[in-house]
């Protein structure tokens, strides 16, 4: 084979891998197999791996959420990223069933979907592969990929890229992602074989806070809604990924209301054993020493061994967290000891908002319930352009606290707490130095042994101050031997008791209170006698024993007052009070807060100038009219009172006109003479209609005082000569006024 032939084959190989490679060269001849059949085309891409260079860390293939396994039928966003300042011109992306060579169509698994047709397209001769639409510099591309159906096993998402004239491809590394089908064997598909019943405590720890989730965190009204759930049978589904929200789930998701959800749960009758309810939390996060995490107790049995709950992340369109169908029955016919689960928010599929405070936008038709991802929308508070996993917003702990009834698989409640036997030690007198200041000893813990074998129990105290560092302070923990309940020599009963369950929370949040705990009989005496050992205990407890002397023990903030105004900008306040009787000067914490508040804009009425003086009557005798005007200084806004009239007119009447003694012919003659004189140019004078007066002609009308909204014009006739026979009242200057430009502005 000639060198030219070898060169052509290399160029053709580049074209198989990515269309971008072809655009880097100018072919002078068309290879005979340039446009070949699709059969075997995809496999040629794979078989050419040996000619490609190993990739480095500057390029990465990432699947949304970085899952280790795929959910059959679920859709994921796949991103190919180049770290700055690197870039790539072309790429090829395929999904291949693990262990196959890509020679057959069935070797390719799942389905790609194009997001941006200007960026990506399916390869012409290999429809299973996605490549670039146009070769250019780029730092990332994105496509959707839908996982294959159940039973497809493991797969490889593989990418190749072209940077300048170099092709990178890597079987194991940042351009290859291996995923296997998600293991669903832990689903409650089979009936539970456990015996008796078990009692659990569920505790919800919300860590959705501005510190951990700073993007667009809603500073006002952030909260967790009331928690609602149940322990139930496998036949009842409160909610599940891929399912549709019931009306009860919708009301929790959008409104934070558990009422409808509780109604739906109680309607299930025998499918439900316990309804789980916890109070809402306002605000969403407070330090543990300020507010205890909400908890609730519930029971399960062999037919109702599933636990589900949900709570709304508020404010949000329809975002929630919770557990869906958590099975508390083990395959060994026992009860799960403890479940700890970090929670990310999920979308109920009923509202299409993308931010915490998006306006209500119902999703029609309703979508399926799905987990939120970091690539849902650029405006989402959880958005990550690289598609990383969302930081959990909460953690739930489900812990077994008791088992009742006959158990078919007895396992000590706390196997890890069993310790080796220790010898009885004589107690010595307390020789604690006076320079060591301790808190009181805590109550003794439960014995580490649940049987009649020896164990140990412990109590603790806290070193509060060491006044002399040269004098060592003794231990802060104290141990003593013990045996399980009912096993001591002095006990007449031979009852086998369970360990004490966890103490309940202290009844007081500050100072002296009480708490209780309980246990149950694991085995009754062989002789049939009654167990006399107590099953309940109550003791005093102290929370922050110095709270009465600590200044700044404050009540919670009151609700915000109403805004100080009924419209526009105002102020509102809230207060809190000192709990402890200390002087105010000892506490620097603020007891009142003031903030601005904004209500709808206040109406602004129309503002007008004062009326002008009334004009002179437009007639010198007889009936006429006079006018006055005003202008608008400020138009009405936000529903204020409208503007009223800007021109007013009223009648005016001066003395009756003197009609004279001349006959009508004389009047007609005089009128014709006046009109003749006015028509002549250059005439500056006119004979007065009034006896004894000679008047100058009317002047021209002045310009209108306004362009719109009503103005005035005026003209004058002045006396030129007054005869001796003229009366003063009938021989004077005259003025006429008329309205002009009365159309609105």
C-alpha positions in Angstrom: 0.0 0.0 0.0 1.3 3.4 -0.9 1.9 6.2 1.5 -0.9 8.2 -0.1 -3.3 5.3 0.5 -2.3 5.0 4.1 -2.9 8.8 4.6 -6.4 8.5 3.1 -7.3 5.7 5.5 -6.2 7.8 8.5 -8.2 10.8 7.3 -11.2 8.5 6.8 -10.8 7.1 10.3 -11.0 10.7 11.7 -14.2 11.3 9.8 -15.7 8.1 11.3 -15.0 9.4 14.7 -16.3 13.0 14.3 -17.4 15.2 11.4 -15.2 17.9 12.9 -12.1 16.0 11.8 -13.2 16.0 8.2 -13.5 19.8 8.2 -9.8 20.1 9.1 -8.7 18.7 5.8 -9.3 19.5 2.1 -9.8 16.2 0.2 -8.6 16.2 -3.4 -10.3 12.9 -4.1 -13.4 11.2 -2.9 -12.5 7.9 -1.2 -14.5 5.0 -2.6 -16.0 4.1 0.8 -16.6 7.7 1.9 -20.4 7.1 1.7 -20.8 3.5 2.8 -23.6 1.5 4.2 -24.6 2.0 7.8 -23.9 -1.6 8.6 -20.8 -1.8 10.7 -20.1 1.9 10.6 -20.6 2.4 14.4 -18.4 -0.6 15.1 -15.6 0.9 13.1 -15.5 3.8 15.5 -15.0 1.4 18.4 -12.4 -0.7 16.6 -10.3 2.4 15.9 -9.6 2.9 19.6 -6.0 1.8 19.4 -5.2 4.7 17.2 -6.5 7.3 19.6 -4.6 9.1 22.3 -5.2 8.7 26.0 -7.3 11.5 27.4 -6.2 13.6 30.3 -8.3 15.4 33.0 -9.1 18.4 31.0 -12.1 16.7 29.4 -14.9 15.0 31.3 -18.2 13.2 30.6 -20.8 13.8 33.3 -24.2 12.4 33.9 -26.7 14.5 35.8 -26.5 13.9 39.6 -23.4 11.7 39.2 -25.4 8.5 39.8 -23.7 5.2 40.3 -26.6 3.4 38.8 -29.5 4.2 36.5 -33.2 3.9 37.0 -34.8 2.0 34.1 -36.8 4.3 31.8 -35.5 7.5 33.6 -34.1 10.4 31.5 -30.8 12.0 32.4 -28.9 15.0 31.2 -25.5 14.1 29.8 -22.8 16.8 29.6 -19.4 16.8 27.9 -17.2 19.5 29.5 -13.8 20.9 28.7 -12.0 22.6 31.6 -10.8 26.1 31.0 -8.8 27.1 28.9 -9.2 23.8 26.9 -11.8 23.4 24.2 -12.9 20.9 21.6 -14.1 21.2 18.0 -16.0 17.9 17.6 -17.2 14.9 19.5 -18.9 11.6 19.3 -21.1 10.2 22.1 -22.5 6.6 22.3 -24.1 4.3 24.9 -23.0 0.7 24.7 -24.1 -2.4 26.6 -21.2 -3.6 28.8 -19.2 -6.5 27.3 -20.3 -5.9 23.7 -18.2 -4.8 20.7 -20.8 -2.6 19.0 -21.1 -4.8 15.9 -24.9 -5.1 16.2 -27.7 -2.6 16.7 -28.8 -4.4 19.9 -25.4 -3.6 21.4 -26.4 0.1 21.7 -28.6 0.8 24.7 -30.9 3.6 25.7 -32.0 6.6 23.6 -30.4 10.0 23.1 -32.4 13.1 22.6 -31.1 16.3 21.0 -31.5 19.5 23.1 -30.0 22.1 20.7 -30.1 21.2 17.0 -27.6 24.0 16.3 -25.0 22.2 18.5 -25.7 18.5 18.2 -27.1 16.0 15.7 -27.3 12.2 15.2 -24.4 10.8 13.1 -25.6 10.2 9.5 -24.2 6.7 9.1 -24.5 5.7 12.7 -27.9 6.8 14.1 -26.9 5.4 17.6 -24.2 8.1 18.0 -24.5 11.8 18.6 -22.0 14.3 17.1 -21.6 18.0 16.6 -23.8 19.9 14.0 -21.0 22.3 13.1 -17.3 22.2 13.9 -16.3 25.1 16.0 -14.6 25.8 19.4 -16.8 24.8 22.3 -16.4 24.1 26.0 -19.5 22.0 26.6 -22.4 20.2 25.0 -25.6 18.7 26.5 -28.0 16.0 25.4 -30.7 13.9 27.1 -30.3 10.2 27.4 -33.2 7.9 28.4 -32.1 4.7 30.3 -33.1 1.3 28.8 -35.9 -0.8 30.4 -35.5 -3.1 33.4 -33.2 -6.1 32.9 -30.7 -4.3 30.6 -27.8 -4.7 33.0 -24.7 -2.6 32.9 -23.7 -0.1 30.2 -21.0 2.3 29.2 -21.5 5.9 28.1 -18.4 6.7 26.0 -17.2 10.0 24.4 -14.5 10.9 22.0 -13.5 14.4 21.3 -11.4 16.2 18.6 -9.2 19.1 19.7 -7.3 20.6 16.7 -6.0 17.4 15.0 -5.8 15.2 18.1 -8.5 12.7 18.9 -9.0 11.7 22.5 -10.7 8.5 23.6 -10.5 6.6 26.9 -12.0 3.3 27.9 -11.7 3.9 31.6 -11.5 7.4 32.8 -13.2 10.8 32.6 -14.7 10.2 29.1 -16.3 6.9 30.0 -19.1 6.5 32.5 -20.1 3.0 33.6 -23.5 2.5 35.2 -25.5 -0.5 36.1 -29.2 -0.9 36.6 -30.4 0.3 40.0 -30.9 -2.6 42.4 -34.6 -2.8 43.3 -34.4 -6.0 45.4 -35.0 -4.0 48.6 -38.4 -3.0 47.4 -41.3 -4.4 49.5 -42.3 -6.9 46.9 -42.8 -9.8 49.4 -44.8 -10.1 52.5 -43.1 -9.4 55.8 -42.3 -12.4 57.9 -41.5 -10.6 61.2 -43.5 -11.4 64.4 -45.1 -9.1 66.9 -45.0 -5.3 66.5 -42.2 -2.7 66.6 -42.3 0.9 67.8 -40.3 3.6 66.0 -39.4 7.2 66.5 -39.0 9.3 63.3 -37.0 12.6 63.7 -36.8 15.2 61.0 -33.6 17.4 60.8 -34.1 20.3 58.3 -30.8 21.8 57.2 -32.3 24.0 54.4 -30.7 27.3 55.4 -29.2 30.4 53.8 -25.7 29.3 54.8 -25.9 25.9 53.1 -28.2 26.9 50.1 -27.4 30.6 49.6 -28.7 31.1 46.0 -32.0 33.1 46.1 -32.7 31.8 49.6 -36.1 33.3 50.7 -35.4 35.3 53.8 -39.0 35.8 54.6 -41.6 33.1 55.2 -39.1 30.2 54.8 -40.5 27.1 56.6 -41.2 23.4 56.6 -44.9 22.6 56.4 -46.6 20.2 58.9 -45.3 16.7 58.3 -47.9 14.1 57.3 -47.4 10.4 56.7 -48.3 6.9 57.9 -47.2 3.3 58.5 -49.1 1.3 56.0 -49.3 -1.9 53.9 -47.6 -2.4 50.5 -51.0 -2.0 48.9 -51.2 1.7 49.7 -49.0 4.3 48.0 -48.9 7.7 49.5 -46.5 9.0 46.9 -43.8 7.6 44.6 -41.3 8.7 42.0 -42.9 8.2 38.5 -46.4 8.3 39.9 -48.9 11.1 39.9 -49.7 13.3 42.9 -53.1 12.7 44.6 -55.1 15.7 45.6 -53.8 15.3 49.2 -50.2 15.3 47.9 -50.9 18.3 45.7 -52.3 20.3 48.7 -49.2 19.5 50.8 -46.9 20.3 47.8 -48.4 23.6 46.8 -50.1 24.9 50.0 -48.4 23.1 52.8 -51.8 21.9 54.0 -51.9 18.3 55.4 -55.7 18.2 55.9 -56.6 16.5 52.6 -53.6 14.1 52.9 -54.7 13.0 56.4 -58.2 12.5 55.1 -56.9 10.3 52.3 -54.8 8.2 54.7 -57.6 7.6 57.2 -59.9 6.5 54.4 -57.6 3.5 53.7 -58.8 1.7 56.8 -57.0 -1.5 57.6 -54.1 -0.6 55.2 -52.9 2.0 57.7 -51.7 1.3 61.2 -50.5 4.7 62.4 -50.9 8.3 61.1 -47.7 10.2 61.5 -48.0 14.0 62.2 -45.5 16.6 63.2 -45.9 20.4 63.5 -44.7 22.9 60.9 -41.4 24.7 61.5 -41.2 28.5 61.1 -38.5 29.5 60.2 -37.1 26.6 58.3 -33.9 26.4 60.2 -32.9 27.2 63.8 -29.9 26.0 65.8 -30.5 22.8 67.7 -30.0 24.5 71.0 -32.9 26.9 70.1 -35.4 24.5 68.7 -35.5 20.7 69.0 -35.9 18.7 65.9 -39.6 17.5 65.4 -40.3 13.8 66.0 -43.2 11.4 66.2 -43.7 7.8 67.2 -45.4 5.1 65.2 -45.8 1.4 65.1 -45.5 -1.3 62.4 -46.6 -4.9 62.1 -46.2 -7.7 59.6 -49.0 -6.5 57.3 -48.3 -2.7 57.7 -44.5 -2.5 57.7 -44.1 0.3 55.2 -43.5 3.9 56.3 -44.0 7.1 54.1 -44.2 10.8 54.8 -43.7 14.2 53.1 -43.4 17.8 54.0 -43.4 21.0 51.8 -40.3 23.2 51.3 -41.9 26.6 51.6 -42.1 28.9 49.8 -41.8 26.9 46.6 -44.0 26.0 43.6 -44.6 22.3 44.6 -41.3 21.1 46.1 -41.2 18.6 48.9 -39.0 16.1 50.7 -39.9 12.8 52.4 -39.6 9.0 52.4 -41.6 6.9 50.0 -42.4 3.3 51.0 -39.5 2.7 53.4 -39.7 -1.0 54.4 -38.9 -1.6 58.1 -39.1 -5.4 57.9 -35.9 -7.3 57.3 -35.4 -10.4 55.2 -34.4 -12.2 58.4 -37.9 -11.8 59.8 -36.9 -9.0 62.2 -37.3 -5.2 62.4 -34.8 -2.7 61.1 -32.8 -1.1 64.0 -32.2 2.3 62.4 -32.6 4.2 59.1 -30.7 7.4 58.3 -31.5 9.1 55.0 -30.4 12.4 53.5 -33.2 14.1 51.5 -33.2 16.2 48.4 -36.3 18.0 47.2 -38.7 16.5 44.7 -41.2 18.0 42.3 -44.9 17.1 42.7 -45.6 17.8 39.0 -48.5 20.1 39.7 -46.9 23.6 39.3 -44.3 24.7 36.7 -42.5 27.4 38.7 -38.7 27.3 38.7 -37.8 29.5 41.6 -38.8 29.6 45.3 -41.2 32.4 44.8 -42.4 31.8 41.2 -46.0 32.9 40.6 -48.6 30.1 40.6 -48.5 28.3 37.2 -50.4 25.0 37.1 -48.8 22.2 35.1 -51.4 21.1 32.6 -51.5 18.2 32.0 -50.1 17.1 35.4 -46.5 15.7 35.3 -45.2 12.7 37.2 -43.4 13.1 40.6 -39.7 13.4 40.0 -36.6 14.4 42.0 -35.3 17.9 41.3 -31.9 18.1 39.6 -29.2 20.7 39.3 -29.9 21.2 35.6 -33.6 21.7 35.6 -33.5 25.5 34.8 -30.8 28.2 35.0 -33.0 30.2 37.3 -33.5 27.3 39.7 -31.9 27.8 43.2 -30.3 24.4 42.8 -28.8 25.0 39.3 -25.3 23.8 38.7 -24.0 24.1 35.1 -21.9 21.0 35.6 -24.8 18.9 36.7 -23.5 18.1 40.2 -25.6 16.5 42.9 -27.9 18.7 44.9 -26.8 19.3 48.5 -29.4 17.6 50.8 -31.9 19.9 52.4 -32.9 17.6 55.3 -32.1 14.3 57.1 -34.5 11.9 58.5 -33.7 9.3 61.3 -36.0 6.4 61.9 -35.0 4.5 65.1 -36.5 1.4 66.7 -37.4 2.2 70.3 -39.3 -1.0 71.3 -40.5 -4.4 70.2 -43.8 -5.8 71.6 -45.4 -9.2 71.5 -43.7 -12.5 70.7 -40.7 -12.0 68.4 -39.6 -14.8 66.0 -36.1 -13.4 65.7 -34.8 -12.1 69.0 -31.7 -9.9 68.6 -30.4 -7.7 71.4 -31.6 -4.2 70.9 -28.0 -2.8 70.9 -25.5 -5.5 70.0 -22.7 -2.9 69.6 -23.1 -1.9 73.2 -22.2 -5.3 74.7 -18.9 -5.0 76.5 -16.5 -7.3 78.3 -17.0 -8.2 82.0 -15.3 -5.8 84.4 -14.6 -6.4 88.0 -16.4 -4.7 90.8 -14.4 -1.8 92.1 -14.7 -0.2 95.5 -15.8 3.4 95.4 -13.3 5.8 97.0 -14.1 9.0 98.6 -14.4 11.9 96.3 -11.0 13.6 96.2 -11.8 16.1 93.5 -9.6 19.2 93.9 -11.4 22.4 94.7 -9.8 24.0 91.6 -11.8 21.7 89.3 -15.4 22.9 88.8 -17.8 20.2 87.4 -21.4 19.9 86.4 -23.6 17.4 88.2 -23.3 13.7 87.2 -25.7 12.7 84.6 -28.1 9.7 85.3 -26.7 6.2 84.9 -27.0 4.9 81.4 -28.9 1.6 80.7 -26.8 -1.5 81.2 -24.9 -2.7 78.2 -26.1 -6.2 78.8 -29.7 -7.2 78.0 -29.2 -10.7 79.6 -28.0 -12.0 82.9 -24.4 -11.7 81.7 -22.4 -8.9 83.2 -22.1 -5.6 81.4 -21.4 -2.1 82.5 -23.2 1.3 82.7 -21.8 4.8 82.5 -22.5 8.3 83.8 -20.8 11.6 82.7 -20.1 15.0 84.0 -18.7 18.1 82.3 -15.5 20.0 83.4 -16.8 23.6 83.5 -13.6 25.3 84.7 -10.0 24.5 85.8 -8.9 27.2 88.1 -5.3 25.9 88.5 -3.8 24.4 85.4 -1.0 22.8 87.4 -3.5 20.6 89.3 -4.9 17.9 87.1 -8.6 17.3 87.1 -10.0 13.7 87.5 -12.0 11.9 85.0 -15.4 13.1 83.6 -16.8 9.5 83.0 -17.7 6.9 85.6 -18.4 3.2 85.0 -19.8 0.4 87.2 -20.6 -3.2 86.6 -24.2 -4.2 86.0 -26.4 -7.1 84.7 -29.5 -7.1 82.5 -32.9 -6.2 84.0 -34.2 -8.9 86.4 -30.9 -10.6 86.8 -29.5 -9.1 90.1 -29.3 -11.4 93.1 -31.7 -9.4 95.1 -34.4 -9.5 92.5 -37.1 -12.1 93.4 -38.5 -12.0 89.9 -37.0 -13.8 87.0 -38.6 -11.6 84.3 -36.5 -10.9 81.3 -36.9 -7.2 80.5 -36.0 -5.2 77.4 -33.5 -2.4 77.7 -35.0 1.0 78.5 -35.9 2.9 75.4 -34.5 6.4 74.8 -35.5 9.1 77.3 -38.2 11.4 76.1 -37.3 15.1 75.7 -37.2 17.2 78.9 -40.5 18.8 79.6 -38.8 22.2 80.1 -36.6 24.0 77.6 -34.8 25.8 80.4 -34.3 24.9 84.1 -35.7 21.9 86.0 -38.2 19.6 84.2 -39.0 15.9 84.0 -38.6 13.1 81.4 -39.7 9.5 81.1 -38.7 6.2 79.5 -40.3 2.8 79.3 -39.4 -0.9 78.7 -41.4 -4.1 78.2 -41.3 -7.7 79.3 -39.3 -9.9 76.9 -39.8 -13.2 78.8 -42.2 -14.0 81.6 -41.2 -16.2 84.6 -41.4 -20.0 84.0 -43.6 -20.4 87.1 -46.3 -18.2 85.6 -45.9 -15.5 88.3 -46.5 -11.8 87.5 -43.5 -9.6 86.7 -43.1 -6.9 89.4 -40.3 -4.9 87.8 -41.3 -1.4 86.7 -41.9 -0.8 83.0 -41.8 3.0 83.3 -39.5 5.5 84.9 -39.7 9.2 85.4 -36.8 11.5 86.6 -36.0 15.1 86.9 -34.0 16.7 84.1 -32.2 20.1 83.9 -31.7 22.0 80.6 -29.1 24.7 81.0 -29.3 24.7 84.9 -27.9 28.3 85.0 -30.6 29.7 82.8 -32.2 31.7 85.5 -29.0 33.7 86.0 -28.0 34.1 82.4 -29.0 37.5 81.0 -30.7 37.8 77.7 -33.1 34.8 78.1 -35.5 36.1 75.5 -39.0 35.2 74.4 -39.5 34.4 70.7 -40.1 37.4 68.5 -43.8 38.5 68.3 -45.5 38.6 65.0 -44.8 41.7 62.8 -47.2 44.5 63.5 -49.4 45.8 60.7 -47.8 48.3 58.4 -47.9 51.9 59.7 -49.7 53.1 56.6 -52.6 51.8 54.6 -50.9 52.4 51.3 -47.4 53.1 50.0 -44.2 52.9 52.1 -44.4 52.5 55.8 -42.8 50.8 58.8 -43.6 47.7 60.9 -42.2 46.5 64.2 -41.9 43.3 66.3 -40.9 42.9 69.9 -39.6 40.3 72.3 -39.2 40.4 76.1 -36.6 39.3 78.6 -37.5 36.1 80.4 -35.1 36.4 83.3 -35.4 39.3 85.9 -32.2 41.1 85.0 -31.6 44.8 84.6 -32.0 45.9 81.0 -28.5 47.3 81.0 -27.0 43.8 81.3 -28.5 42.7 78.0 -27.3 44.2 74.7 -29.7 42.2 72.5 -32.3 44.3 70.7 -35.8 43.9 72.0 -37.5 45.6 69.1 -36.9 45.4 65.4 -38.2 47.9 62.8 -38.3 47.3 59.0 -39.8 48.9 56.0 -43.0 47.6 54.5 -44.7 48.4 51.2 -48.4 48.3 50.4 -50.1 49.2 47.1 -49.4 52.8 46.0 -51.6 55.5 47.5 -54.2 57.1 45.2 -53.1 60.6 44.0 -56.0 63.0 43.3 -56.0 65.5 40.5 -54.3 68.8 41.4 -55.5 72.1 39.7 -54.6 75.8 39.9 -57.0 78.3 41.4 -59.6 79.9 39.2 -58.6 83.1 37.4 -60.7 86.2 37.8 -63.9 86.4 35.7 -63.3 88.1 32.4 -65.2 91.2 31.3 -68.5 90.6 29.7 -68.2 89.9 26.0 -71.0 92.4 25.3 -71.0 96.1 26.0 -74.7 96.1 26.4 -77.5 93.6 26.6 -77.1 89.9 27.4 -73.6 88.4 27.2 -71.3 86.0 29.0 -68.1 86.0 31.0 -65.6 83.1 31.6 -62.9 82.0 34.0 -60.3 79.2 33.7 -57.8 77.0 35.6 -55.2 74.4 34.5 -54.2 70.9 35.6 -51.0 70.8 37.6 -51.0 67.0 38.4 -52.9 64.3 36.6 -54.7 61.7 38.9 -52.7 58.4 39.6 -53.5 55.0 41.2 -57.2 55.5 41.2 -57.2 59.1 42.6 -60.1 61.6 42.0 -60.3 62.7 38.4 -59.9 66.3 37.2 -63.0 68.4 36.9 -63.8 71.2 34.4 -61.1 73.7 33.5 -63.4 76.5 32.0 -66.6 78.0 33.6 -69.0 80.3 31.8 -71.8 82.4 33.2 -74.2 85.0 31.9 -73.7 88.7 32.2 -76.1 91.6 31.5 -75.1 95.2 31.2 -77.6 98.1 30.6 -80.0 97.7 27.8 -78.7 98.7 24.4 -79.9 102.2 23.1 -81.7 101.3 19.8 -81.9 105.1 18.8 -84.8 107.0 17.1 -83.8 106.5 13.4 -85.9 104.4 11.2 -84.9 101.1 9.9 -83.7 102.6 6.6 -81.3 104.8 8.5 -80.0 101.8 10.5 -79.5 99.9 7.3 -77.7 102.8 5.7 -75.4 103.2 8.7 -74.6 99.5 8.7 -73.7 99.5 5.0 -71.5 102.5 5.6 -69.7 100.8 8.5 -69.1 97.6 6.5 -67.8 99.7 3.6 -65.4 101.6 5.7 -64.0 98.4 7.3 -63.4 96.8 3.9 -61.2 99.6 2.8 -57.5 99.1 3.5 -55.7 101.8 5.2 -58.8 103.1 7.0 -57.8 103.5 10.6 -61.0 105.0 11.9 -64.7 104.1 12.1 -67.7 106.1 13.2 -69.0 104.9 16.5 -72.4 103.3 16.8 -72.9 105.4 19.9 -74.0 109.0 19.6 -71.5 111.5 20.6 -68.5 109.1 20.1 -66.0 108.4 17.4 -64.3 105.0 17.9 -61.3 103.4 16.4 -61.9 100.0 14.6 -61.6 96.7 16.5 -58.1 95.4 16.9 -57.2 91.9 15.8 -57.8 88.9 18.2 -54.8 88.2 20.4 -53.2 84.8 20.2 -54.9 82.0 22.3 -53.3 81.8 25.8 -53.2 77.9 25.6 -52.6 75.4 22.8 -55.2 73.0 24.3 -57.4 72.6 27.4 -59.2 75.9 27.0 -57.6 79.4 26.6 -58.9 82.9 25.8 -58.5 85.6 23.1 -59.4 89.3 23.4 -59.7 92.4 21.1 -60.1 96.1 21.9 -62.0 99.1 20.5 -60.8 102.5 21.9 -62.5 105.9 21.9 -60.9 108.3 19.4 -63.1 111.4 20.0 -65.8 112.1 22.5 -68.3 114.9 21.6 -69.7 117.2 24.1 -73.1 115.7 23.8 -71.9 112.2 24.6 -72.8 110.5 27.7 -69.9 109.2 29.8 -71.4 105.8 30.2 -72.0 105.2 26.5 -68.7 106.5 25.2 -65.8 104.4 26.5 -63.3 101.8 25.4 -64.6 98.4 24.6 -63.1 94.9 25.0 -64.3 91.5 23.8 -63.1 88.1 25.1 -63.8 84.6 23.6 -62.8 81.0 24.4 -60.3 79.2 22.2 -58.5 75.8 21.9 -61.1 74.1 24.2 -60.1 70.6 23.0 -58.5 68.4 25.6 -54.7 68.1 25.8 
